[in-house]
Amino acid sequence: MTETLTVLQPDRVTIREQTLEEVPATGAQLTVTVKGASFFTGQSALKKAREVAQLVEALQSAGLPENCISIESIRLQTSSGAILKNSSASYSLKLDCKNIEQLSEILTVVTSAKNISLDALDWQYGDLSERKNKWIAEVVALANATAKEAATALGVQVSGVHDCQFKYFGLSTPQAGHEDSADFPGTMRRRESSFDIGMAMRQSDLKGIQVTVVYRISGQQQS
């Protein structure tokens, strides 16, 4: 999917091109809350809190390694105000599912228990560096071709580049000279915060790059 914008300025022409691609998710990070009958602190809760330990065991049986399960936060629930070992607690866990093929089994484990809630799901897309390089080459080539066509139609020549800016859709870009990542209109957010397991969740996202190039033009416009 591409889009072109051409703007004329004195001795300059601005070309904007973009390319978008539907990228499938390679994994997902899930945030779940487990309600427990006892209170433990730190990562030790993964083994000592009975309800959490049961979930960890079930997740491992579903193929999720133990090192992909971590405690994010713990909320103590007590009516007396005293912190006791047998005080109830809510444990927030992060599950890092690196293999998208395992996600259905992991969701089955999480949603089958009454004391566990699925709070958020963030789709992961792996290393997109090769795709980014391909997109950059594509949009720059498109911009160059459009600039030449515009110059020919105007009876002038492209003599250089005054400015070049990139905008990334669905990608983080900490490099200088690149604009921040943006949401493309009409695309879905990667995080799913409301769930209906009976319905399909989107496992891909539109990602891509937009380039805006200001070209210098020279020569006399034909009358």
N, C-alpha and C positions, 0 to 999 in steps of 0.2 A: 504494500500500500504506500503510495507516494503522494506528495502534495507540493505544488510549486507556487511561489509568489515572486513577482518581479516589480521592483519599484525604481523609478528613474529619478536621479538627482543631477544637478549640474556636474558634468564630467564624471559621473559615477552611475553605476547601476547596481541595485541590491537584489540578490537572488536568494530565495529561501526554498530549500528542499528538505523533505523528510522521508524516512523509510520506517515502516512498522512491521513487526513480525509477531505472530502468535507463538509464544514460547511455552512449552509444557513444563510443569513443575517436576522437579526431580526428588523432592522430599517435602517435609513439613515440620514445623515446630508447634507443638500443642502445649497449651497452658491448662492444667486441670487443678481442681480443688478437691482435696480428700478430707472428709470430716472424720476426726479420730476421737477416741474416748480417753486418750492419755496425751500428755504433753512431753515432748522431747525437743531439744534444740539442735540446730546445725544439721549436717548431712547424716548424722547418726540416726536421725528420725527415719531414714530409708529402711533401716533394719530393726529399730527398736519400737517404733509406733506400729502396732499390729495391723491396722487398716492400710497404712502406707506400704508396709512390707508385703502384704498380700497383693497389693496392686503391682509392686515391683516384680514379684514372682510371676504373676500372670502376664505382665508385659514381656518378661524374658522368655516365657514359653511361647509368646507370639512372635519372637524373633528380635525384640528390641534389646540391645546390649545394655548392661548395667551402667556403663559410663555415658550413656545417652539419656540418663534419668538423673535429675538434680532437684534439690529443694530451692525454690525461689524465695519463699517467705513463709512465716508461721504466724498465725493469729491465735492468741490464747483466748479461751472462752471460760470465764469464771464468774460466779454470782457473788462469791464472798470477798473478792478482791485479792485473795491470797493465791500465790503461784504454787500449785501442788502438782506432784507427778501424775496424779489421777485426774487433773483438770482436763476438760475436753479442749481440743484445738482443731483449727483448720489449716491444712498444709497445702501450699501452692507449689505445684511441681511443673517443671519444664521437661517435655519429652521431645527429644531431637530424633525424628524419624528421617534418616538419610536415604532410605529406599522407599520410593513411592508405592512399590508393590506390597509393602508391609502395612500400609496405612489403614486398609480396611479392617485387618485383624486387630490393630491397635485401637481403632475406634470402637470395635465391638467390645473389647475388654473394658474400655473407659465408660461406655454408655450402658453397659449391662449391670453396673453396680449402683445401688440406690444412694450410697454415701459419696459418690464421685460426680462432679459436674465438669463439663467441658466449657472452659471460659473463652478460649480464643484458639484460632488456628492460623498460622502464618505459613503461606506457601514458600518453599525454597526453590531456587532455580539454578543452583550450582555455579560454576565458573563460567561467566559470560564474556570473558576477555576476547575469545576468538570471534564471537558474534559481533562484539563492539567494533573490532578492527574491520570486519567485513562491512558493517553498516557505515562506518566512517568513509571507507573507500567508495561505497555506493553513492552516498549523498554528495560527496565532493565531486565525483565524476558527473553526477546529474547536474549539480550547480554549474560546473565548468561548461557542460554542453549547452545548458540553457542560456548562460551568459554569452556564449559565442553566437547562438541563434538570435538572441536579442540584439547584439551588436551588428550582426549582418543585416537584420531587418531595419536597423536605424542608420545603416551606412557608416558605422564607426568601427573601431577595433578595440578589443580588450587589451589594455597595456599593463595591467598589474592588479594586485589585491590590496585594498586599503584596510580591510578588517575582516575577521572571520570568527564567528562564535558558534558553539555547539550547545544544544539543549538535549538532555537525555530523558527519555520517558521510561520510568520504572527501573532506573539504574542510579547508583550513587556515583558521583563524579567529583572527587576531592581535588582534581588537578586544576591548576591555574588556567584561565582562559576558557573555562567551561562553565556554563550556567548550572544551577542546581537541578537535581532530578525533578521532573514534573509529572503530574497525572494527566494522561491524554483523555480528552473528553470522550465519554462513552465507555471507558474501560472500568473494570471492577477493581476494587482495592484488593491487595494480596491477603489482608487479614479478614477472616470470617469470624464475626463475633456473635452471630445468631445462627442457630443450628436447627435443622429439621433433617434427621438422619434418613428419613424416608425419601428425601429429594436429593438429586445430584448436586454436588458442589463443583464449581468451576475449578479445574486443575490446570489452567493455563492463563496467560496474561499477555496483552499487547505490550511489547517493549520495542524501543527503537531510538533513533537519533534524528534531530533536526539541525540543519546547518544554515546559518545566515551569513552570506558572503557579500561584502561590498567591493565591487570591482571598479578599477579605474578604467575609463574609456577615453580614447583619443581619436582625432580625425574630425572632419567636417560632416555633419549630417546632410545627406542628400535631400534636396528639395523635390 
